[in-house]
């Protein structure tokens, strides 16, 4: 696939087709990776993507327990 490079100020840019944006789930940014004689554009993932699945797995493995009580003796309210 060839894309036209267009002048944007002192820089150059290109446009992705709607199909490419949808297929690779490109949102606001892409990561540029330089390799030997080519450039790889990679969609950036959302930083918290799939956290719900990771937390669910942690819970199933009992990895979500506190190492110590979240209330210390000197913090217990006196009634």
WOFENLIN-V694668 format. One record per pair of residues at least 24 apart in sequence whose ideal C-beta (glycine too) atoms are under 10 Angstrom apart, sorted by the first residue. I is the first residue (numbers start at 1). J is the second residue. Records with the same first field share a line. If there is no record, write none. Layout:
I=J / J
This chain:
14=41
16=41
